[in-house]
Amino acid sequence: MRHYDVKLVLDLGFRDNKNYDAWKLSGIYQWVWNIDGNFNWYAGFGAGIGSWNNKTNVNIDDGLFVNAVGDIGIEYNFDIPLLISLDFRPEFGIVNDFGDNDLDLDIALGVRYQF
C-alpha cells in the first residue's frame, strides 16, 4: 500500500538584488506525504536552467547556468486547483553557477496552479 504521491513540478523563479538579477526554470520530481487534511510535506530532486545578469563586478561574466536541485517543504492544497507552499531548496552549480560559490541555499514561498 502506497502512502505517498509522486508529482513533477515545473517552476519559474526570479531573483533581483544589488549585485545581479536572474531567472531560472526548474523541473523537480517530488514525493508528497500527507500531514493532515489538505496539509502535505514533500521532498524531491531535479535540475534547473537559467540566466543571470551581473550588475557590479566587471570581472564576472553574465550568462547561462545549469544546476542540480534538491527540494523539501510543506504545502496547503486548496479545494480548487490552487496550492501554496514553503520550501527549502539547496542548489549545486554544475555549469557556470552565479554567485560566490557552487552551493546556493534558497527559501521560497510558492503559489501554484495545478493542472
Backbone as ProteinMPNN parsed JSONL, in Angstrom:
{"seq_chain_A": "MRHYDVKLVLDLGFRDNKNYDAWKLSGIYQWVWNIDGNFNWYAGFGAGIGSWNNKTNVNIDDGLFVNAVGDIGIEYNFDIPLLISLDFRPEFGIVNDFGDNDLDLDIALGVRYQF", "coords_chain_A": {"N_chain_A": [[0.842, -1.182, 0.0], [0.653, 2.136, -0.929], [1.708, 5.153, 0.572], [2.131, 7.721, -0.236], [2.271, 10.356, -2.728], [3.444, 10.969, -6.042], [4.866, 13.556, -7.952], [5.552, 15.76, -10.729], [7.036, 18.851, -10.794], [7.127, 21.963, -12.328], [8.742, 24.997, -12.238], [9.102, 28.557, -12.361], [11.421, 30.93, -11.528], [12.473, 34.119, -10.185], [15.083, 36.416, -9.442], [16.364, 39.297, -7.919], [18.756, 41.581, -6.982], [21.162, 43.866, -5.508], [23.552, 43.077, -6.689], [23.154, 41.289, -8.856], [20.733, 40.153, -11.317], [18.445, 37.503, -12.034], [16.908, 34.691, -13.71], [15.217, 31.527, -13.544], [14.369, 28.264, -14.622], [13.013, 25.392, -13.313], [12.792, 21.859, -13.023], [11.318, 19.517, -11.013], [11.164, 16.45, -9.396], [8.936, 15.18, -7.162], [8.169, 13.602, -4.032], [5.278, 13.215, -2.156], [3.815, 13.469, 1.007], [1.03, 13.097, 3.147], [0.169, 15.25, 5.81], [-2.003, 16.227, 7.428], [-5.356, 16.442, 6.62], [-5.61, 18.877, 4.186], [-2.953, 19.581, 4.306], [0.382, 18.932, 3.403], [3.665, 17.416, 3.209], [6.775, 17.43, 1.437], [9.462, 16.076, -0.549], [12.199, 16.141, -2.801], [14.029, 16.006, -5.984], [15.843, 17.46, -8.744], [16.529, 19.425, -11.678], [17.805, 22.569, -12.911], [17.727, 25.368, -15.175], [18.997, 28.478, -16.238], [19.481, 32.08, -16.462], [21.693, 34.809, -15.802], [22.381, 38.238, -14.947], [25.042, 40.194, -14.35], [25.501, 42.939, -12.224], [27.452, 44.49, -10.946], [30.227, 43.581, -10.735], [32.781, 43.689, -12.945], [34.534, 41.698, -13.581], [33.247, 39.288, -13.58], [31.451, 37.205, -15.667], [28.277, 37.518, -17.376], [25.6, 35.193, -17.981], [24.486, 31.876, -19.001], [23.31, 29.233, -16.903], [23.418, 25.964, -15.352], [22.003, 23.814, -12.959], [21.909, 21.399, -10.239], [19.159, 20.384, -8.253], [17.764, 20.208, -5.018], [14.895, 19.619, -2.919], [12.708, 20.408, -0.285], [9.769, 20.677, 1.667], [6.658, 22.237, 2.829], [3.134, 22.197, 2.105], [-0.077, 23.625, 1.297], [-3.001, 22.426, 0.07], [-5.573, 23.687, -1.628], [-9.199, 23.344, -2.057], [-9.784, 24.03, -4.595], [-8.02, 24.212, -7.795], [-5.525, 25.262, -6.68], [-2.534, 25.903, -4.889], [-0.461, 26.551, -2.072], [2.913, 26.95, -1.0], [5.826, 26.401, 1.046], [9.199, 26.217, 0.819], [12.471, 24.749, 1.151], [15.413, 24.913, -0.649], [18.24, 23.514, -1.629], [20.801, 24.156, -3.987], [23.082, 23.095, -6.423], [25.674, 24.24, -8.341], [26.332, 23.257, -11.619], [27.108, 23.955, -14.246], [28.552, 26.979, -14.975], [27.745, 28.473, -12.566], [26.145, 31.165, -10.852], [27.037, 33.739, -8.506], [28.955, 33.528, -5.408], [29.862, 30.961, -4.778], [29.577, 27.383, -5.493], [27.388, 26.257, -4.229], [24.106, 26.989, -3.364], [21.671, 28.115, -1.141], [18.299, 28.305, -0.852], [15.191, 29.741, 0.228], [11.75, 29.607, -0.348], [8.537, 31.023, -1.034], [5.749, 29.752, -2.494], [3.171, 29.916, -4.997], [0.987, 27.908, -6.628], [-0.606, 26.759, -9.573], [-2.552, 23.998, -10.268], [-2.707, 21.497, -12.717]], "CA_chain_A": [[0.0, 0.0, 0.0], [1.439, 3.352, -1.066], [1.255, 6.222, 1.463], [2.627, 8.985, -0.759], [2.037, 10.641, -4.142], [4.617, 11.438, -6.776], [4.48, 14.545, -8.958], [6.58, 16.55, -11.384], [6.756, 20.269, -10.625], [7.903, 22.904, -13.131], [8.552, 26.342, -11.715], [9.888, 29.652, -12.901], [11.782, 31.824, -10.437], [13.194, 35.352, -10.488], [15.852, 36.977, -8.336], [16.909, 40.611, -8.233], [19.355, 42.273, -5.849], [22.081, 44.915, -5.947], [24.686, 42.516, -7.419], [22.756, 40.633, -10.096], [19.375, 39.655, -11.452], [18.477, 36.183, -12.654], [15.696, 33.887, -13.813], [15.539, 30.11, -13.569], [13.31, 27.287, -14.821], [13.397, 24.142, -12.651], [11.915, 20.691, -13.064], [11.604, 18.782, -9.776], [10.405, 15.235, -9.143], [8.657, 15.237, -5.73], [7.359, 12.646, -3.292], [4.407, 14.02, -1.297], [3.173, 12.729, 2.091], [0.0, 13.868, 3.816], [0.316, 15.524, 7.239], [-3.354, 16.219, 7.977], [-6.287, 17.154, 5.749], [-5.013, 19.407, 2.96], [-1.537, 19.882, 4.536], [1.312, 17.892, 2.973], [5.087, 17.742, 3.138], [7.337, 16.821, 0.241], [10.903, 16.103, -0.769], [12.475, 15.733, -4.173], [15.251, 16.429, -6.648], [15.656, 17.789, -10.154], [17.552, 20.251, -12.331], [17.361, 23.893, -13.323], [18.497, 26.107, -16.167], [18.637, 29.88, -16.117], [20.389, 33.11, -16.954], [21.865, 35.906, -14.86], [22.995, 39.466, -15.424], [25.876, 40.775, -13.303], [25.323, 44.386, -12.178], [28.501, 45.254, -10.281], [31.603, 43.123, -10.889], [33.114, 43.544, -14.362], [35.368, 40.507, -13.754], [32.396, 38.112, -13.629], [30.628, 37.229, -16.867], [26.872, 37.153, -17.361], [25.463, 34.003, -18.784], [23.581, 30.767, -18.79], [23.792, 28.271, -15.913], [22.685, 24.717, -15.128], [22.278, 23.349, -11.603], [21.156, 20.298, -9.642], [18.246, 20.973, -7.279], [17.066, 19.421, -4.011], [13.714, 20.364, -2.502], [11.931, 19.877, 0.831], [8.892, 21.745, 2.108], [5.275, 21.974, 3.209], [2.185, 22.823, 1.188], [-1.504, 23.534, 1.582], [-3.709, 22.172, -1.172], [-6.959, 24.154, -1.531], [-10.18, 22.511, -2.748], [-9.72, 24.465, -6.001], [-6.683, 23.803, -8.269], [-4.527, 26.213, -6.231], [-1.727, 25.358, -3.805], [0.623, 27.417, -1.603], [3.979, 26.117, -0.437], [7.037, 26.997, 1.603], [10.194, 25.175, 0.658], [13.913, 24.958, 1.272], [15.95, 24.34, -1.867], [19.673, 23.586, -1.912], [21.113, 24.04, -5.411], [24.507, 22.932, -6.664], [26.014, 24.656, -9.689], [27.02, 22.296, -12.48], [27.715, 24.717, -15.334], [28.501, 28.448, -14.885], [26.916, 28.939, -11.468], [26.339, 32.559, -10.481], [27.26, 33.933, -7.076], [30.316, 33.367, -4.927], [30.27, 29.566, -4.684], [28.76, 26.454, -6.269], [26.224, 25.84, -3.451], [23.19, 28.075, -3.036], [20.574, 27.656, -0.29], [17.179, 29.227, -1.005], [13.876, 29.508, 0.825], [10.792, 30.239, -1.264], [7.107, 30.923, -0.862], [5.228, 29.498, -3.834], [1.765, 29.797, -5.304], [0.97, 27.047, -7.806], [-1.847, 26.312, -10.186], [-2.422, 22.57, -10.591], [-3.466, 21.035, -13.888]], "C_chain_A": [[0.888, 1.247, 0.0], [0.848, 4.46, -0.206], [1.754, 7.59, 1.016], [2.206, 9.124, -2.214], [3.342, 11.112, -4.753], [4.13, 12.442, -7.807], [5.712, 15.216, -9.541], [6.161, 18.008, -11.308], [7.68, 21.059, -11.545], [7.667, 24.281, -12.543], [9.54, 27.318, -12.328], [10.153, 30.622, -11.763], [12.572, 33.025, -10.929], [13.936, 35.802, -9.248], [16.429, 38.312, -8.802], [17.488, 41.196, -6.953], [20.372, 43.268, -6.379], [23.241, 44.383, -6.78], [24.319, 41.886, -8.753], [21.249, 40.423, -10.129], [19.433, 38.362, -12.253], [17.063, 35.632, -12.797], [16.12, 32.429, -13.924], [14.277, 29.286, -13.78], [13.79, 25.967, -14.245], [12.336, 23.084, -12.877], [12.278, 19.805, -11.887], [10.629, 17.608, -9.648], [10.209, 15.148, -7.636], [7.847, 14.033, -5.245], [6.589, 13.459, -2.257], [3.713, 13.101, -0.291], [2.174, 13.64, 2.791], [0.324, 14.024, 5.298], [-1.049, 15.403, 7.909], [-4.252, 17.005, 7.04], [-5.62, 17.568, 4.449], [-3.543, 19.809, 3.127], [-0.678, 18.678, 4.158], [2.74, 18.361, 3.196], [5.671, 16.955, 1.977], [8.851, 16.932, 0.241], [11.15, 15.628, -2.191], [13.797, 16.248, -4.688], [14.938, 16.737, -8.104], [16.818, 18.61, -10.674], [16.939, 21.586, -12.726], [18.282, 24.482, -14.37], [18.057, 27.559, -16.072], [19.7, 30.801, -16.682], [20.504, 34.201, -15.905], [22.59, 37.058, -15.534], [23.727, 40.098, -14.242], [25.753, 42.295, -13.352], [26.55, 45.149, -11.676], [29.925, 44.854, -10.639], [31.918, 42.879, -12.36], [33.978, 42.319, -14.623], [34.563, 39.212, -13.805], [31.468, 38.241, -14.83], [29.16, 36.972, -16.553], [26.749, 35.815, -18.085], [24.411, 33.024, -18.364], [24.159, 29.833, -17.734], [22.869, 27.06, -15.848], [23.025, 24.263, -13.717], [21.434, 22.13, -11.231], [20.384, 20.865, -8.46], [17.732, 19.905, -6.313], [15.89, 20.247, -3.524], [13.047, 19.65, -1.332], [11.034, 21.005, 1.331], [7.537, 21.257, 2.556], [4.362, 22.712, 2.24], [0.77, 22.691, 1.73], [-2.21, 23.467, 0.249], [-5.171, 22.574, -1.006], [-7.888, 23.202, -2.269], [-10.364, 22.928, -4.2], [-8.311, 24.12, -6.502], [-5.575, 24.817, -7.937], [-3.831, 25.648, -5.0], [-0.723, 26.42, -3.379], [1.655, 26.527, -0.91], [5.087, 26.986, 0.131], [8.105, 25.921, 1.53], [11.617, 25.686, 0.818], [14.553, 24.219, 0.107], [17.465, 24.545, -1.961], [19.916, 23.347, -3.404], [22.624, 24.0, -5.577], [24.806, 23.257, -8.12], [26.799, 23.602, -10.44], [27.778, 23.02, -13.578], [27.483, 26.201, -15.08], [27.581, 28.967, -13.788], [27.193, 30.411, -11.186], [26.47, 32.667, -8.983], [28.699, 33.625, -6.708], [30.777, 31.918, -4.847], [29.296, 28.685, -5.445], [27.506, 25.996, -5.538], [25.396, 27.063, -3.084], [22.032, 27.489, -2.243], [19.466, 28.692, -0.333], [15.979, 28.773, -0.2], [12.872, 30.253, -0.045], [9.363, 30.027, -0.801], [6.529, 30.793, -2.268], [3.715, 29.479, -3.869], [1.685, 29.037, -6.62], [-0.462, 26.791, -8.272], [-1.629, 24.872, -10.606], [-3.293, 22.208, -11.777], [-4.045, 19.678, -13.614]], "O_chain_A": [[1.774, 1.382, 0.844], [-0.36, 4.695, -0.235], [1.794, 8.523, 1.817], [1.831, 8.145, -2.858], [4.232, 11.594, -4.053], [3.111, 12.223, -8.462], [6.776, 15.237, -8.923], [5.053, 18.361, -11.712], [8.892, 20.842, -11.539], [6.521, 24.693, -12.367], [10.641, 26.958, -12.747], [9.22, 31.085, -11.106], [13.252, 32.963, -11.953], [13.47, 35.592, -8.128], [16.916, 38.439, -9.926], [16.787, 41.298, -5.946], [20.437, 43.492, -7.588], [23.863, 45.151, -7.513], [25.108, 41.949, -9.696], [20.575, 40.504, -9.102], [20.349, 38.15, -13.047], [16.143, 36.053, -12.095], [17.237, 32.128, -14.343], [13.237, 29.573, -13.188], [14.848, 25.468, -14.63], [11.14, 23.375, -12.918], [13.427, 19.379, -11.768], [9.417, 17.776, -9.781], [11.186, 15.051, -6.893], [6.972, 13.522, -5.944], [7.169, 14.292, -1.56], [3.106, 12.097, -0.663], [2.447, 14.821, 3.003], [0.705, 13.061, 5.963], [-1.241, 14.601, 8.823], [-3.928, 18.143, 6.698], [-5.125, 16.727, 3.698], [-2.942, 20.327, 2.185], [-0.972, 17.547, 4.545], [2.994, 19.555, 3.354], [5.121, 15.928, 1.58], [9.437, 17.765, 0.933], [10.397, 14.811, -2.722], [14.584, 16.843, -3.952], [13.903, 16.329, -8.63], [17.942, 18.509, -10.182], [15.722, 21.716, -12.858], [19.463, 24.142, -14.444], [16.88, 27.841, -15.851], [20.677, 30.365, -17.291], [19.54, 34.493, -15.198], [23.298, 36.893, -16.528], [23.105, 40.49, -13.255], [25.887, 42.883, -14.426], [26.679, 46.341, -11.953], [30.766, 45.733, -10.831], [31.373, 41.952, -12.96], [34.144, 41.928, -15.779], [35.129, 38.146, -14.046], [30.785, 39.252, -14.995], [28.836, 36.291, -15.58], [27.697, 35.363, -18.728], [23.57, 33.29, -17.505], [25.376, 29.656, -17.673], [21.702, 27.123, -16.234], [24.185, 24.313, -13.309], [20.389, 21.87, -11.828], [20.89, 21.728, -7.743], [17.315, 18.828, -6.737], [15.886, 21.466, -3.698], [12.841, 18.437, -1.375], [11.467, 22.155, 1.415], [7.281, 20.057, 2.654], [4.751, 23.71, 1.633], [0.458, 21.786, 2.504], [-2.042, 24.341, -0.601], [-5.929, 21.885, -0.323], [-7.427, 22.346, -3.024], [-11.041, 22.233, -4.957], [-7.465, 23.76, -5.683], [-4.784, 25.185, -8.806], [-4.46, 24.994, -4.169], [-0.182, 27.126, -4.23], [1.321, 25.5, -0.32], [5.26, 28.143, -0.252], [7.949, 24.842, 2.102], [11.914, 26.868, 0.646], [14.277, 23.039, -0.109], [17.923, 25.627, -2.33], [19.318, 22.456, -4.006], [23.352, 24.771, -4.953], [24.26, 22.628, -9.027], [27.817, 23.111, -9.952], [28.952, 22.738, -13.818], [26.337, 26.638, -14.981], [26.725, 29.812, -14.049], [28.337, 30.858, -11.27], [26.051, 31.763, -8.259], [29.557, 33.478, -7.578], [31.982, 31.666, -4.847], [28.301, 29.173, -5.982], [26.63, 25.397, -6.161], [25.918, 28.048, -2.561], [21.47, 26.466, -2.636], [19.66, 29.829, 0.098], [15.776, 27.58, 0.026], [13.11, 31.396, -0.435], [9.024, 28.982, -0.246], [6.792, 31.63, -3.132], [3.058, 29.083, -2.906], [2.252, 29.473, -7.622], [-1.385, 26.63, -7.473], [-0.62, 24.558, -11.237], [-4.469, 22.568, -11.835], [-4.72, 19.11, -14.472]]}, "name": "protein", "num_of_chains": 1, "seq": "MRHYDVKLVLDLGFRDNKNYDAWKLSGIYQWVWNIDGNFNWYAGFGAGIGSWNNKTNVNIDDGLFVNAVGDIGIEYNFDIPLLISLDFRPEFGIVNDFGDNDLDLDIALGVRYQF"}
